[in-house]
Amino acid sequence: MQPEPHASYAAAFAPALLDPGSEVPSIVTGPCGKSAVTCYNVYRNNVTVSLIDALASIYPAVQRLTGEDFFRAMARFHIREIPPTSPLLFDYGRNFPAFIEGYEHAQSLPWLADVARIERAWLDAYHAADSTTLSPSALATVAPDRLASLVFTVHPATRVVRSSYAAVTIFAANRGTAAASTIDASVPEDALITRPDADVVVQLLPPGGAAFLACLMSGCMLAEAAAAALEDEPEFDLATNIAGLFEAGAFASLTSGDAR
């Protein structure tokens, strides 16, 4: 089967858009068959600027931390290395945190990639499917000898981002308009991202909370998740973590693991 004419044209037209060193495709012509190099370069620039603007809207804290000029230069390199694969602009930039981690000129900001991961998780939580949140009263219906085998289904918006740096505090200080205070960036922090109502919430998980929730998200029973959390953090407090996760709207439902 022969490709549709417009598909063939697009396949020839698009690849050079994000590579300023590429020649203008020969199929691009102006009136009367004249060269359209200038017009194509204008379109090429507009595409790049649109993608940079999309990244800036997804990662505002990262841009605030680096400054606009640095951010836009970094974003331009990212766009050339990893072009979009989806027509949805909000879906672009999933690889940006990993790109930042390896970006030569960002090595003096080792926490920047994790801040970007929190921002990406924020957007994904915002676009996640709607669901009711599980009420703490649901536990009251479970017999004490069944608690250990409970399996929780997390809310579709629930996300966890672990960091060796104070990424949650840095994110919070730079996502809004308030001036940032002095932060000890070397303190490890784990982020919980939820959307209990209409608004996305990012908060700091207590010690062991990230390991606990990650295990629950993978299908572990409550006892298994608690054991994983205690291995990760000997001071893990099960009651505090369960209460905090319910309050944050992290869960959608629960079942008994005995039925597996």
C-alpha atoms as a printed R data frame, in Angstrom:
    type eleno elety resid chain resno       x       y      z
1   ATOM     1    CA   MET     A     1   0.000   0.000  0.000
2   ATOM     2    CA   GLN     A     2   1.355   3.404 -0.965
3   ATOM     3    CA   PRO     A     3   1.441   6.068  1.776
4   ATOM     4    CA   GLU     A     4  -1.009   8.947  1.557
5   ATOM     5    CA   PRO     A     5   0.492  11.995 -0.202
6   ATOM     6    CA   HIS     A     6   0.192  14.188  2.883
7   ATOM     7    CA   ALA     A     7   1.910  11.503  5.015
8   ATOM     8    CA   SER     A     8   4.821  11.302  2.570
9   ATOM     9    CA   TYR     A     9   5.126  15.082  2.554
10  ATOM    10    CA   ALA     A    10   5.090  15.251  6.359
11  ATOM    11    CA   ALA     A    11   7.724  12.522  6.593
12  ATOM    12    CA   ALA     A    12  10.022  14.543  4.350
13  ATOM    13    CA   PHE     A    13   9.125  17.922  5.846
14  ATOM    14    CA   ALA     A    14   9.417  17.245  9.601
15  ATOM    15    CA   PRO     A    15  12.849  15.693 10.327
16  ATOM    16    CA   ALA     A    16  14.858  18.858  9.590
17  ATOM    17    CA   LEU     A    17  12.656  21.102 11.733
18  ATOM    18    CA   LEU     A    18  14.574  20.505 14.951
19  ATOM    19    CA   ASP     A    19  18.033  20.375 13.388
20  ATOM    20    CA   PRO     A    20  19.225  23.835 12.332
21  ATOM    21    CA   GLY     A    21  22.201  22.239 10.585
22  ATOM    22    CA   SER     A    22  20.013  20.255  8.220
23  ATOM    23    CA   GLU     A    23  19.264  21.493  4.748
24  ATOM    24    CA   VAL     A    24  15.759  22.589  3.906
25  ATOM    25    CA   PRO     A    25  13.932  19.596  2.361
26  ATOM    26    CA   SER     A    26  13.862  19.772 -1.415
27  ATOM    27    CA   ILE     A    27  10.103  19.286 -1.449
28  ATOM    28    CA   VAL     A    28   9.622  22.674  0.226
29  ATOM    29    CA   THR     A    29   9.198  25.339 -2.423
30  ATOM    30    CA   GLY     A    30   7.807  28.824 -2.591
31  ATOM    31    CA   PRO     A    31   5.641  30.504 -5.240
32  ATOM    32    CA   CYS     A    32   6.528  29.542 -8.812
33  ATOM    33    CA   GLY     A    33   8.849  26.856 -7.557
34  ATOM    34    CA   LYS     A    34  11.249  29.316 -5.898
35  ATOM    35    CA   SER     A    35  13.290  28.455 -2.830
36  ATOM    36    CA   ALA     A    36  11.500  28.639  0.505
37  ATOM    37    CA   VAL     A    37  14.551  28.531  2.773
38  ATOM    38    CA   THR     A    38  13.612  31.703  4.666
39  ATOM    39    CA   CYS     A    39  10.015  30.608  5.217
40  ATOM    40    CA   TYR     A    40  11.073  27.151  6.347
41  ATOM    41    CA   ASN     A    41  13.611  28.595  8.801
42  ATOM    42    CA   VAL     A    42  10.917  30.833 10.293
43  ATOM    43    CA   TYR     A    43   8.677  27.794 10.756
44  ATOM    44    CA   ARG     A    44  11.615  25.826 12.153
45  ATOM    45    CA   ASN     A    45  12.272  28.552 14.733
46  ATOM    46    CA   ASN     A    46   8.595  28.751 15.686
47  ATOM    47    CA   VAL     A    47   8.463  25.010 16.339
48  ATOM    48    CA   THR     A    48  11.518  25.156 18.590
49  ATOM    49    CA   VAL     A    49  10.222  28.187 20.494
50  ATOM    50    CA   SER     A    50   6.861  26.467 21.019
51  ATOM    51    CA   LEU     A    51   8.546  23.388 22.483
52  ATOM    52    CA   ILE     A    52  10.767  25.509 24.747
53  ATOM    53    CA   ASP     A    53   7.686  27.381 25.956
54  ATOM    54    CA   ALA     A    54   5.971  24.049 26.625
55  ATOM    55    CA   LEU     A    55   8.908  22.903 28.763
56  ATOM    56    CA   ALA     A    56   8.914  26.220 30.617
57  ATOM    57    CA   SER     A    57   5.233  25.797 31.465
58  ATOM    58    CA   ILE     A    58   5.826  22.233 32.722
59  ATOM    59    CA   TYR     A    59   8.982  23.069 34.710
60  ATOM    60    CA   PRO     A    60   8.510  26.600 36.126
61  ATOM    61    CA   ALA     A    61  10.497  25.877 39.303
62  ATOM    62    CA   VAL     A    62  13.427  24.587 37.258
63  ATOM    63    CA   GLN     A    63  13.355  27.755 35.160
64  ATOM    64    CA   ARG     A    64  13.228  29.929 38.252
65  ATOM    65    CA   LEU     A    65  16.201  28.098 39.737
66  ATOM    66    CA   THR     A    66  18.368  28.328 36.634
67  ATOM    67    CA   GLY     A    67  17.186  31.645 35.242
68  ATOM    68    CA   GLU     A    68  15.318  32.032 31.970
69  ATOM    69    CA   ASP     A    69  18.331  32.293 29.646
70  ATOM    70    CA   PHE     A    70  20.008  29.175 31.067
71  ATOM    71    CA   PHE     A    71  16.731  27.246 30.997
72  ATOM    72    CA   ARG     A    72  15.920  28.095 27.402
73  ATOM    73    CA   ALA     A    73  19.420  27.182 26.240
74  ATOM    74    CA   MET     A    74  19.218  23.860 28.096
75  ATOM    75    CA   ALA     A    75  15.736  23.200 26.719
76  ATOM    76    CA   ARG     A    76  16.945  23.879 23.177
77  ATOM    77    CA   PHE     A    77  19.641  21.209 23.528
78  ATOM    78    CA   HIS     A    78  17.071  18.806 24.942
79  ATOM    79    CA   ILE     A    79  14.712  19.388 22.014
80  ATOM    80    CA   ARG     A    80  17.452  18.636 19.488
81  ATOM    81    CA   GLU     A    81  18.432  15.469 21.340
82  ATOM    82    CA   ILE     A    82  14.922  14.201 22.140
83  ATOM    83    CA   PRO     A    83  12.238  15.459 19.740
84  ATOM    84    CA   PRO     A    84   8.545  15.058 20.573
85  ATOM    85    CA   THR     A    85   6.712  11.863 19.690
86  ATOM    86    CA   SER     A    86   3.214  13.004 20.671
87  ATOM    87    CA   PRO     A    87   1.082  15.854 19.276
88  ATOM    88    CA   LEU     A    88   0.098  16.742 22.881
89  ATOM    89    CA   LEU     A    89   2.446  19.416 24.199
90  ATOM    90    CA   PHE     A    90   1.734  18.611 27.859
91  ATOM    91    CA   ASP     A    91   3.008  15.093 27.176
92  ATOM    92    CA   TYR     A    92   6.382  16.401 26.002
93  ATOM    93    CA   GLY     A    93   9.444  16.562 28.207
94  ATOM    94    CA   ARG     A    94   9.126  13.304 30.146
95  ATOM    95    CA   ASN     A    95  12.848  12.729 29.565
96  ATOM    96    CA   PHE     A    96  13.787  16.273 30.576
97  ATOM    97    CA   PRO     A    97  14.699  15.373 34.215
98  ATOM    98    CA   ALA     A    98  17.073  12.639 33.010
99  ATOM    99    CA   PHE     A    99  18.507  15.044 30.440
100 ATOM   100    CA   ILE     A   100  19.122  17.639 33.174
101 ATOM   101    CA   GLU     A   101  20.909  14.996 35.259
102 ATOM   102    CA   GLY     A   102  23.428  14.479 32.476
103 ATOM   103    CA   TYR     A   103  23.572  18.072 31.226
104 ATOM   104    CA   GLU     A   104  27.141  19.303 31.584
105 ATOM   105    CA   HIS     A   105  26.289  22.856 32.603
106 ATOM   106    CA   ALA     A   106  23.818  21.778 35.322
107 ATOM   107    CA   GLN     A   107  26.255  19.649 37.316
108 ATOM   108    CA   SER     A   108  26.641  22.380 39.937
109 ATOM   109    CA   LEU     A   109  22.927  21.925 40.728
110 ATOM   110    CA   PRO     A   110  22.771  18.184 41.518
111 ATOM   111    CA   TRP     A   111  19.241  18.452 42.969
112 ATOM   112    CA   LEU     A   112  17.796  20.124 39.848
113 ATOM   113    CA   ALA     A   113  16.818  16.870 38.106
114 ATOM   114    CA   ASP     A   114  14.821  15.710 41.137
115 ATOM   115    CA   VAL     A   115  12.993  19.031 41.312
116 ATOM   116    CA   ALA     A   116  12.122  18.462 37.657
117 ATOM   117    CA   ARG     A   117  10.891  14.949 38.486
118 ATOM   118    CA   ILE     A   118   8.530  16.410 41.077
119 ATOM   119    CA   GLU     A   119   7.251  18.935 38.533
120 ATOM   120    CA   ARG     A   120   6.661  16.159 35.991
121 ATOM   121    CA   ALA     A   121   4.843  14.102 38.630
122 ATOM   122    CA   TRP     A   122   2.737  17.177 39.481
123 ATOM   123    CA   LEU     A   123   1.588  17.473 35.865
124 ATOM   124    CA   ASP     A   124   0.910  13.744 35.538
125 ATOM   125    CA   ALA     A   125  -1.129  13.834 38.741
126 ATOM   126    CA   TYR     A   126  -3.090  16.803 37.392
127 ATOM   127    CA   HIS     A   127  -4.014  14.862 34.234
128 ATOM   128    CA   ALA     A   128  -4.621  11.538 35.997
129 ATOM   129    CA   ALA     A   129  -8.040   9.892 35.938
130 ATOM   130    CA   ASP     A   130 -10.626  10.972 38.488
131 ATOM   131    CA   SER     A   131 -11.473   8.645 41.354
132 ATOM   132    CA   THR     A   132 -12.985   8.771 44.796
133 ATOM   133    CA   THR     A   133 -10.548   8.694 47.705
134 ATOM   134    CA   LEU     A   134 -10.689   6.027 50.374
135 ATOM   135    CA   SER     A   135 -11.957   7.142 53.773
136 ATOM   136    CA   PRO     A   136 -10.064   6.104 56.930
137 ATOM   137    CA   SER     A   137 -13.361   4.682 58.163
138 ATOM   138    CA   ALA     A   138 -12.847   1.825 55.687
139 ATOM   139    CA   LEU     A   139 -10.320   0.334 58.105
140 ATOM   140    CA   ALA     A   140 -12.950   0.150 60.843
141 ATOM   141    CA   THR     A   141 -14.781  -2.533 58.874
142 ATOM   142    CA   VAL     A   142 -11.726  -4.802 58.755
143 ATOM   143    CA   ALA     A   143 -11.202  -7.397 61.470
144 ATOM   144    CA   PRO     A   144  -7.903  -6.884 63.351
145 ATOM   145    CA   ASP     A   145  -6.562 -10.258 62.224
146 ATOM   146    CA   ARG     A   146  -7.107  -9.232 58.576
147 ATOM   147    CA   LEU     A   147  -5.284  -5.899 58.678
148 ATOM   148    CA   ALA     A   148  -1.867  -7.352 57.835
149 ATOM   149    CA   SER     A   149  -3.174  -8.855 54.593
150 ATOM   150    CA   LEU     A   150  -4.849  -5.703 53.266
151 ATOM   151    CA   VAL     A   151  -3.943  -4.632 49.723
152 ATOM   152    CA   PHE     A   152  -4.437  -0.968 48.844
153 ATOM   153    CA   THR     A   153  -5.233   0.426 45.409
154 ATOM   154    CA   VAL     A   154  -3.783   3.904 45.158
155 ATOM   155    CA   HIS     A   155  -5.597   6.855 43.633
156 ATOM   156    CA   PRO     A   156  -4.636   7.269 39.934
157 ATOM   157    CA   ALA     A   157  -3.002  10.621 40.728
158 ATOM   158    CA   THR     A   158  -0.722   9.297 43.473
159 ATOM   159    CA   ARG     A   159   2.982   9.621 42.730
160 ATOM   160    CA   VAL     A   160   6.213   9.213 44.735
161 ATOM   161    CA   VAL     A   161   9.534  10.896 43.963
162 ATOM   162    CA   ARG     A   162  12.589   9.975 46.023
163 ATOM   163    CA   SER     A   163  15.591  12.251 46.229
164 ATOM   164    CA   SER     A   164  19.013  12.316 47.857
165 ATOM   165    CA   TYR     A   165  18.546  16.076 48.157
166 ATOM   166    CA   ALA     A   166  16.022  18.505 49.654
167 ATOM   167    CA   ALA     A   167  14.049  18.453 46.406
168 ATOM   168    CA   VAL     A   168  10.640  18.878 48.056
169 ATOM   169    CA   THR     A   169  11.695  21.991 49.956
170 ATOM   170    CA   ILE     A   170  13.443  23.441 46.901
171 ATOM   171    CA   PHE     A   171  10.381  22.712 44.752
172 ATOM   172    CA   ALA     A   172   8.038  24.391 47.237
173 ATOM   173    CA   ALA     A   173  10.267  27.449 47.563
174 ATOM   174    CA   ASN     A   174  10.494  27.970 43.801
175 ATOM   175    CA   ARG     A   175   7.086  26.943 42.491
176 ATOM   176    CA   GLY     A   176   5.384  30.095 43.772
177 ATOM   177    CA   THR     A   177   6.322  33.758 43.791
178 ATOM   178    CA   ALA     A   178   7.731  34.014 47.311
179 ATOM   179    CA   ALA     A   179  11.443  34.623 47.789
180 ATOM   180    CA   ALA     A   180  13.350  31.441 48.615
181 ATOM   181    CA   SER     A   181  14.978  31.152 52.053
182 ATOM   182    CA   THR     A   182  18.261  29.414 52.837
183 ATOM   183    CA   ILE     A   183  17.907  25.668 52.267
184 ATOM   184    CA   ASP     A   184  20.259  22.839 53.168
185 ATOM   185    CA   ALA     A   185  20.047  20.999 49.867
186 ATOM   186    CA   SER     A   186  22.007  17.987 51.149
187 ATOM   187    CA   VAL     A   187  19.120  16.665 53.292
188 ATOM   188    CA   PRO     A   188  17.369  13.735 51.516
189 ATOM   189    CA   GLU     A   189  13.629  14.187 50.972
190 ATOM   190    CA   ASP     A   190  10.878  12.099 49.415
191 ATOM   191    CA   ALA     A   191   7.812  13.654 47.807
192 ATOM   192    CA   LEU     A   192   4.216  12.473 47.853
193 ATOM   193    CA   ILE     A   193   2.126  13.907 45.028
194 ATOM   194    CA   THR     A   194  -1.650  13.496 45.231
195 ATOM   195    CA   ARG     A   195  -4.821  15.119 43.960
196 ATOM   196    CA   PRO     A   196  -7.450  14.503 46.639
197 ATOM   197    CA   ASP     A   197  -9.795  17.125 45.213
198 ATOM   198    CA   ALA     A   198  -9.285  19.398 42.219
199 ATOM   199    CA   ASP     A   199  -5.835  20.603 43.252
200 ATOM   200    CA   VAL     A   200  -2.544  18.740 43.118
201 ATOM   201    CA   VAL     A   201  -0.735  18.589 46.459
202 ATOM   202    CA   VAL     A   202   2.984  17.966 46.974
203 ATOM   203    CA   GLN     A   203   4.129  17.131 50.472
204 ATOM   204    CA   LEU     A   204   7.095  15.646 52.303
205 ATOM   205    CA   LEU     A   205   6.855  11.980 53.217
206 ATOM   206    CA   PRO     A   206   7.977  10.955 56.729
207 ATOM   207    CA   PRO     A   207  10.922   8.559 57.201
208 ATOM   208    CA   GLY     A   208  10.271   5.243 55.497
209 ATOM   209    CA   GLY     A   209   7.111   6.557 53.870
210 ATOM   210    CA   ALA     A   210   8.396   6.348 50.311
211 ATOM   211    CA   ALA     A   211   9.465   2.710 50.646
212 ATOM   212    CA   PHE     A   212   6.156   1.888 52.333
213 ATOM   213    CA   LEU     A   213   3.988   3.516 49.680
214 ATOM   214    CA   ALA     A   214   6.107   2.217 46.786
215 ATOM   215    CA   CYS     A   215   5.583  -1.319 48.062
216 ATOM   216    CA   LEU     A   216   1.832  -0.775 48.418
217 ATOM   217    CA   MET     A   217   1.723   0.651 44.887
218 ATOM   218    CA   SER     A   218   3.368  -2.536 43.578
219 ATOM   219    CA   GLY     A   219   0.654  -4.695 45.152
220 ATOM   220    CA   CYS     A   220   2.257  -5.642 48.472
221 ATOM   221    CA   MET     A   221   0.075  -6.496 51.442
222 ATOM   222    CA   LEU     A   222   0.166  -4.079 54.373
223 ATOM   223    CA   ALA     A   223   2.478  -6.277 56.441
224 ATOM   224    CA   GLU     A   224   4.883  -6.683 53.532
225 ATOM   225    CA   ALA     A   225   4.964  -2.934 52.907
226 ATOM   226    CA   ALA     A   226   5.582  -2.214 56.587
227 ATOM   227    CA   ALA     A   227   8.483  -4.679 56.597
228 ATOM   228    CA   ALA     A   228   9.992  -2.997 53.519
229 ATOM   229    CA   ALA     A   229   9.652   0.402 55.175
230 ATOM   230    CA   LEU     A   230  11.306  -0.789 58.400
231 ATOM   231    CA   GLU     A   231  14.198  -2.190 56.386
232 ATOM   232    CA   ASP     A   232  14.554   1.178 54.664
233 ATOM   233    CA   GLU     A   233  14.086   3.214 57.849
234 ATOM   234    CA   PRO     A   234  14.256   1.555 61.316
235 ATOM   235    CA   GLU     A   235  12.276   4.450 62.837
236 ATOM   236    CA   PHE     A   236   9.347   3.972 60.471
237 ATOM   237    CA   ASP     A   237   6.019   4.684 62.184
238 ATOM   238    CA   LEU     A   238   3.195   2.671 60.600
239 ATOM   239    CA   ALA     A   239   0.322   4.530 62.269
240 ATOM   240    CA   THR     A   240   1.675   7.950 61.329
241 ATOM   241    CA   ASN     A   241   2.277   6.952 57.734
242 ATOM   242    CA   ILE     A   242  -1.108   5.277 57.232
243 ATOM   243    CA   ALA     A   243  -2.911   8.291 58.718
244 ATOM   244    CA   GLY     A   244  -0.931  10.710 56.554
245 ATOM   245    CA   LEU     A   245  -1.616   8.766 53.358
246 ATOM   246    CA   PHE     A   246  -5.341   8.629 54.079
247 ATOM   247    CA   GLU     A   247  -5.392  12.352 54.823
248 ATOM   248    CA   ALA     A   248  -3.544  13.071 51.561
249 ATOM   249    CA   GLY     A   249  -6.085  11.065 49.558
250 ATOM   250    CA   ALA     A   250  -3.484   8.581 48.334
251 ATOM   251    CA   PHE     A   251  -5.797   5.557 48.283
252 ATOM   252    CA   ALA     A   252  -8.834   4.666 46.172
253 ATOM   253    CA   SER     A   253  -9.830   1.253 47.548
254 ATOM   254    CA   LEU     A   254  -8.675  -1.752 49.528
255 ATOM   255    CA   THR     A   255  -9.107  -5.513 49.338
256 ATOM   256    CA   SER     A   256  -7.929  -8.517 51.282
257 ATOM   257    CA   GLY     A   257  -4.709 -10.092 50.094
258 ATOM   258    CA   ASP     A   258  -6.028 -13.467 51.229
259 ATOM   259    CA   ALA     A   259  -8.118 -13.516 48.085
260 ATOM   260    CA   ARG     A   260  -5.067 -13.425 45.783
